[in-house]
Amino acid sequence: MSDIRQLRRFTISESAKTIAVKAELYSPPGLIAAKHAATAWLGAPQNEPTRTPNGRGWYRHFEHGSIYYTPELGAFEVHGAIRDKWASFGWEQGFLGFPTTDETTTPDGVGRFTHFEGGSVYWTPSTGAWEVHGDIRGRWAALGWERSFLGYPVSDEHDGPDGTRVSDFQSGQIAWSSAIGAAVSATSFVRGQAGPGGVTIQGLGGAAGPGAPEVRRRVVISAHMELTDDETFGSNEHGSGDKSGEVVVTNGSPQEIINMVTTAGGEMRVELPISVQVRDTGDTKATGTAKLYEGTSEQTDDLDGTLDVDFLIPRDGFVSKEYTIRNTDEGGDFAVIKLTASNFPS
C-alpha cells in the first residue's frame, strides 16, 4: 500500500510539473522565447518579456530587433528600417497596430515588407522604408502591389490639396478623397527621366493587362455662346447662353461633359455636345460637333452648318478656345462659342 501511495504522489507530482512546463511554454514569455529560438539572428535579449503599454500584448527587444506577441495574432519579429519606421508612428499604439507578419522578401525580390493590423511598411535599398495604409493601400494592392506600374512607395501617406490624402510611388500617385475614394494617377507625380512628363511607367500590360495604369482626371468645361440670327429685313436677332460641366474621366471610353443648346430670334438653334477622353500622359482631348439649325422655328430640323470642336486640355492646366460656326446654306447667321477648360487630378 505504501508503494502505491508513493507512486500516486510521484505521478501527481510529475503531472503538475508537466502542466507547469506546458503553461510556461504557452505563456506570452514562452511563446516569445520560442519565436526567438527560430530567429536566433536577433541576438541577445535586451529586456525581460514585458506587457505592451496598451495591455493587448507582450514584447521583448533584442540586439537586432524585437518580437511582439498578442493572443489573437501570435508572435512576430520586426527589425531594421521597417522597425524604425513603425516606431516613429508610436509602435503598437500607433495607427499601424501590431505586426501580423515577420519581415518578408517581396515577390519581385527587390524589397522587404512587414504587414501590420492597420497597414504595411515597404522597404528597398534605394527608396527606404515607407508606410501605406487604408484605401490607398487597398488600391495599390488591387493593381499588383510593388509589381504594378506604380512600383514601391516613396512617401508616407500625406495631406494633399482640398482635404485629400496622397501616397507617392516610384511611378505615380494614389490620392484619396471622401467624394470618390482612392484614384490613381501616373502623371501628376513627376519622378524619373523617361516617359511622358518625366514619369517612368513600368510593367504596362495594355488596357486589359495586369498592372496597366489608370489615369484619372477631373475635367471642367465652361461654355458661352453668342448667336446672331441674320435678318434680311429689320434688325438682327440675338441670343446667348452659358453652360458648365464637370466629370471625372479615366483613360477608357470618352465621356460626355456638356450638351448645350442655345436659340435666337425664334428661328435659329445651335447645339454643342462635348465629350472628353484622357490619355496616358494625363492630357485630355475634348471633341464635339457644333450644329447650326435655321428655319421657321427654333425646333427646326433644317441643318445649315456644322463645325468640329477638337482641342487638347493640358495636364494640370487650363485652356481657352473660341470657335465661330456659320450658316453655310443661306443667310449670314452665325454663333461665337467660347470655351474654358481645366484638367487636374481627381
Phi and psi in degrees as a GROMACS rama.xvg file:
@    title "Ramachandran Plot"
@    xaxis  label "Phi"
@    yaxis  label "Psi"
@TYPE xy
-61.6632  -40.926  SER-2
-64.8214  -39.1127  ASP-3
-63.9174  -43.3723  ILE-4
-61.7068  -43.0319  ARG-5
-62.9232  -39.1903  GLN-6
-64.1694  -41.1973  LEU-7
-62.5281  -44.4475  ARG-8
-60.5393  -40.473  ARG-9
-65.6907  -44.4877  PHE-10
-63.756  -44.5514  THR-11
-62.7039  -41.8778  ILE-12
-63.8157  -43.85  SER-13
-66.8629  -37.5104  GLU-14
-63.4048  -41.3338  SER-15
-62.5315  -40.5868  ALA-16
-64.1365  -42.1912  LYS-17
-61.0552  -44.5364  THR-18
-61.6666  -42.1207  ILE-19
-64.5188  -41.8685  ALA-20
-63.676  -45.4595  VAL-21
-63.4414  -39.7803  LYS-22
-61.418  -39.3258  ALA-23
-66.7216  -43.3551  GLU-24
-62.9322  -38.1192  LEU-25
-97.8533  8.13683  TYR-26
-78.3226  161.454  SER-27
-52.9633  -47.4408  PRO-28
-60.7615  -36.4235  PRO-29
-67.7658  -40.2273  GLY-30
-69.3371  -35.2271  LEU-31
-65.1857  -40.574  ILE-32
-63.3198  -39.5871  ALA-33
-64.9437  -39.2821  ALA-34
-65.7342  -39.5742  LYS-35
-63.9811  -36.5483  HIS-36
-61.6032  -31.3734  ALA-37
-86.8325  -10.1095  ALA-38
-132.369  56.8062  THR-39
-61.5449  -21.5816  ALA-40
-64.2682  -12.5598  TRP-41
-65.4666  -20.201  LEU-42
87.0381  -164.927  GLY-43
-73.3608  146.744  ALA-44
-63.3791  147.21  PRO-45
-111.479  -7.66728  GLN-46
-159.988  169.167  ASN-47
-77.6705  155.691  GLU-48
-53.5228  130.637  PRO-49
-134.751  142.721  THR-50
-69.1881  142.135  ARG-51
-70.9231  154.273  THR-52
-57.9276  -29.2597  PRO-53
-84.0632  -1.84891  ASN-54
77.8232  -0.143731  GLY-55
-82.1236  -27.7354  ARG-56
-149.022  -165.341  GLY-57
-132.508  158.498  TRP-58
-149.312  160.844  TYR-59
-147.837  129.803  ARG-60
-89.7325  146.393  HIS-61
-127.904  177.435  PHE-62
-57.3922  -36.4337  GLU-63
-123.445  22.7488  HIS-64
159.678  -163.666  GLY-65
-141.871  158.539  SER-66
-122.253  128.44  ILE-67
-118.153  141.903  TYR-68
-136.295  138.447  TYR-69
-135.086  152.183  THR-70
-58.7772  -35.6574  PRO-71
-83.4953  -23.9138  GLU-72
-104.525  -32.4828  LEU-73
97.8772  -165.54  GLY-74
-108.511  131.472  ALA-75
-139.413  145.463  PHE-76
-91.0714  153.532  GLU-77
-146.301  134.796  VAL-78
-153.023  173.918  HIS-79
63.9265  -148.574  GLY-80
-64.5394  -31.1128  ALA-81
-66.9795  -42.1464  ILE-82
-62.5822  -40.6406  ARG-83
-63.0885  -41.2775  ASP-84
-64.5979  -44.7835  LYS-85
-59.3834  -44.3573  TRP-86
-60.8342  -35.5184  ALA-87
-65.457  -20.2489  SER-88
-97.8315  6.85457  PHE-89
101.995  24.6822  GLY-90
54.4045  -139.204  TRP-91
-72.1199  -14.7238  GLU-92
-84.4069  -9.22589  GLN-93
-80.2729  -177.531  GLY-94
-67.6089  -19.4969  PHE-95
-75.3419  -26.5761  LEU-96
71.8963  -153.838  GLY-97
-82.3179  152.979  PHE-98
-66.4482  146.402  PRO-99
-118.851  -0.459254  THR-100
-143.633  160.525  THR-101
-72.5211  166.946  ASP-102
-63.7963  133.232  GLU-103
-135.045  145.721  THR-104
-72.5123  136.105  THR-105
-68.6011  154.764  THR-106
-57.8319  -28.4086  PRO-107
-81.7332  -4.04483  ASP-108
78.3926  1.75776  GLY-109
-90.071  -40.8652  VAL-110
-123.367  -168.822  GLY-111
-136.668  153.737  ARG-112
-147.871  157.03  PHE-113
-133.981  128.489  THR-114
-89.1043  143.763  HIS-115
-124.778  171.736  PHE-116
-57.6487  -36.8898  GLU-117
-109.651  14.6776  GLY-118
157.446  -158.954  GLY-119
-142.639  157.671  SER-120
-122.678  126.109  VAL-121
-114.61  142.755  TYR-122
-137.395  141.075  TRP-123
-137.053  160.716  THR-124
-59.7565  -31.7363  PRO-125
-89.5704  -26.8165  SER-126
-103.28  -23.3455  THR-127
85.03  -165.693  GLY-128
-106.348  129.276  ALA-129
-141.968  145.866  TRP-130
-91.0319  154.803  GLU-131
-146.141  135.537  VAL-132
-153.001  173.501  HIS-133
64.895  -148.334  GLY-134
-64.5313  -31.3355  ASP-135
-64.8851  -43.5335  ILE-136
-62.4806  -41.1852  ARG-137
-62.0308  -39.4246  GLY-138
-68.2332  -42.0531  ARG-139
-62.5023  -43.5398  TRP-140
-60.2044  -41.4715  ALA-141
-63.9882  -28.6552  ALA-142
-78.1223  -19.4771  LEU-143
121.995  21.6505  GLY-144
54.6023  -139.952  TRP-145
-69.2058  -15.2384  GLU-146
-86.9429  -0.463303  ARG-147
-77.4956  175.698  SER-148
-63.9443  -20.9183  PHE-149
-72.8121  -28.6561  LEU-150
75.4756  -150.113  GLY-151
-87.5403  154.066  TYR-152
-65.9998  145.008  PRO-153
-125.487  13.2448  VAL-154
-154.902  159.4  SER-155
-74.7633  165.685  ASP-156
-63.3089  135.466  GLU-157
-141.264  169.574  HIS-158
-68.9908  139.806  ASP-159
-116.042  -173.76  GLY-160
-69.4743  150.697  PRO-161
56.4681  41.2384  ASP-162
77.9037  13.5457  GLY-163
-85.5009  165.701  THR-164
-122.901  140.667  ARG-165
-136.004  140.145  VAL-166
-120.427  131.658  SER-167
-92.7536  140.434  ASP-168
-123.47  173.242  PHE-169
-57.5268  -33.2015  GLN-170
-130.358  30.8625  SER-171
161.062  -163.892  GLY-172
-137.677  155.709  GLN-173
-122.444  124.343  ILE-174
-116.53  141.981  ALA-175
-117.223  138.23  TRP-176
-136.216  155.995  SER-177
-66.5971  -22.4897  SER-178
-78.1118  -43.4744  ALA-179
-126.102  3.63252  ILE-180
78.5743  -146.2  GLY-181
-92.6164  121.429  ALA-182
-118.496  142.987  ALA-183
-103.519  137.346  VAL-184
-134.605  130.388  SER-185
-99.2203  12.2736  ALA-186
-126.35  -28.4165  THR-187
-73.7622  -31.4161  SER-188
-99.7676  107.967  PHE-189
-89.7454  118.561  VAL-190
-151.419  139.889  ARG-191
96.7413  -179.787  GLY-192
-115.353  -15.4753  GLN-193
-111.656  161.563  ALA-194
88.5886  167.505  GLY-195
-62.6673  133.351  PRO-196
69.2714  14.1566  GLY-197
83.5216  4.39489  GLY-198
-90.7725  128.885  VAL-199
-93.0544  105.635  THR-200
-91.7619  125.669  ILE-201
-118.353  153.385  GLN-202
67.7992  32.5958  GLY-203
-69.2934  136.658  LEU-204
-119.028  14.118  GLY-205
84.5716  175.385  GLY-206
-59.8903  -32.3098  ALA-207
-106.23  0.194215  ALA-208
-85.4474  161.921  GLY-209
-67.5949  137.81  PRO-210
77.6686  5.73063  GLY-211
-63.5466  139.553  ALA-212
-73.7313  140.802  PRO-213
-106.673  121.006  GLU-214
-103.544  122.103  VAL-215
-121.146  122.526  ARG-216
-131.311  151.148  ARG-217
-104.791  117.535  ARG-218
-113.116  134.031  VAL-219
-125.083  130.828  VAL-220
-127.762  130.589  ILE-221
-115.5  133.441  SER-222
-124.198  142.195  ALA-223
-133.093  131.181  HIS-224
-118.305  139.367  MET-225
-122.509  113.554  GLU-226
-102.808  141.896  LEU-227
-126.163  115.468  THR-228
-94.7376  103.461  ASP-229
-71.2465  123.766  ASP-230
-108.192  128.431  GLU-231
-66.4408  -38.7963  THR-232
-118.31  128.276  PHE-233
89.0809  -173.591  GLY-234
-78.6376  150.545  SER-235
-66.0131  149.971  ASN-236
-100.435  147.187  GLU-237
-130.137  154.825  HIS-238
-152.755  156.474  GLY-239
-146.344  161.604  SER-240
-161.022  156.429  GLY-241
-133.6  145.604  ASP-242
-156.499  144.825  LYS-243
-128.8  151.742  SER-244
-143.237  150.567  GLY-245
-138.725  137.211  GLU-246
-150.963  144.982  VAL-247
-95.5304  118.826  VAL-248
-122.909  141.624  VAL-249
-111.159  171.764  THR-250
-80.8788  58.9532  ASN-251
-123.463  -123.152  GLY-252
-79.2743  152.577  SER-253
-62.7828  153.348  PRO-254
-127.465  136.572  GLN-255
-71.6252  135.772  GLU-256
-111.676  -36.8973  ILE-257
-142.436  154.809  ILE-258
-140.641  100.084  ASN-259
-107.116  139.276  MET-260
-132.453  126.715  VAL-261
-132.792  142.053  THR-262
-124.262  163.992  THR-263
-156.392  140.545  ALA-264
68.1668  7.64136  GLY-265
74.9869  1.00751  GLY-266
-132.167  -9.67645  GLU-267
-126.594  139.121  MET-268
-141.782  138.535  ARG-269
-123.758  128.32  VAL-270
-112.332  140.55  GLU-271
-145.208  100.545  LEU-272
-92.7448  140.635  PRO-273
-130.006  131.956  ILE-274
-115.423  154.933  SER-275
-128.425  149.331  VAL-276
-143.08  131.736  GLN-277
-90.8561  144.654  VAL-278
-97.5015  166.589  ARG-279
-63.4054  -21.2069  ASP-280
-75.4412  -15.0429  THR-281
97.8532  -16.9634  GLY-282
-67.145  151.96  ASP-283
-122.256  132.215  THR-284
-98.5945  128.131  LYS-285
-108.734  131.166  ALA-286
-138.355  151.691  THR-287
-177.185  173.943  GLY-288
-132.216  116.679  THR-289
-80.2705  139.591  ALA-290
-128.124  130.654  LYS-291
-109.274  123.781  LEU-292
-113.768  139.478  TYR-293
-147.408  130.16  GLU-294
-167.432  -141.859  GLY-295
-87.1319  -9.65887  THR-296
-154.083  169.721  SER-297
-70.9988  -15.2081  GLU-298
-93.5599  9.66119  GLN-299
-60.1963  150.086  THR-300
-102.646  13.1069  ASP-301
-81.583  97.6067  ASP-302
-81.5377  117.649  LEU-303
-114.96  0.650433  ASP-304
-175.029  144.275  GLY-305
-134.461  155.127  THR-306
-150.999  124.511  LEU-307
-77.7568  133.112  ASP-308
-108.28  122.397  VAL-309
-153.16  111.228  ASP-310
-152.161  162.259  PHE-311
-103.695  132.774  LEU-312
-102.13  112.173  ILE-313
-67.3544  149.653  PRO-314
-57.307  132.999  ARG-315
55.8616  41.0609  ASP-316
-152.334  -178.739  GLY-317
-120.049  157.584  PHE-318
-151.063  146.178  VAL-319
-123.059  138.17  SER-320
-134.968  150.184  LYS-321
-133.208  133.418  GLU-322
-130.754  149.807  TYR-323
-124.735  121.599  THR-324
-106.024  136.113  ILE-325
-124.427  154.52  ARG-326
-73.5248  109.768  ASN-327
-95.9805  2.21953  THR-328
-100.659  -49.3336  ASP-329
-160.357  148.619  GLU-330
79.7091  176.124  GLY-331
-109.32  26.036  GLY-332
-64.1256  143.01  ASP-333
-157.976  165.897  PHE-334
-141.02  137.912  ALA-335
-102.023  125.371  VAL-336
-114.385  121.884  ILE-337
-113.691  127.357  LYS-338
-123.599  137.094  LEU-339
-126.319  131.738  THR-340
-136.835  149.969  ALA-341
-132.172  157.283  SER-342
-148.114  104.116  ASN-343
-134.973  163.111  PHE-344
-57.7698  146.593  PRO-345
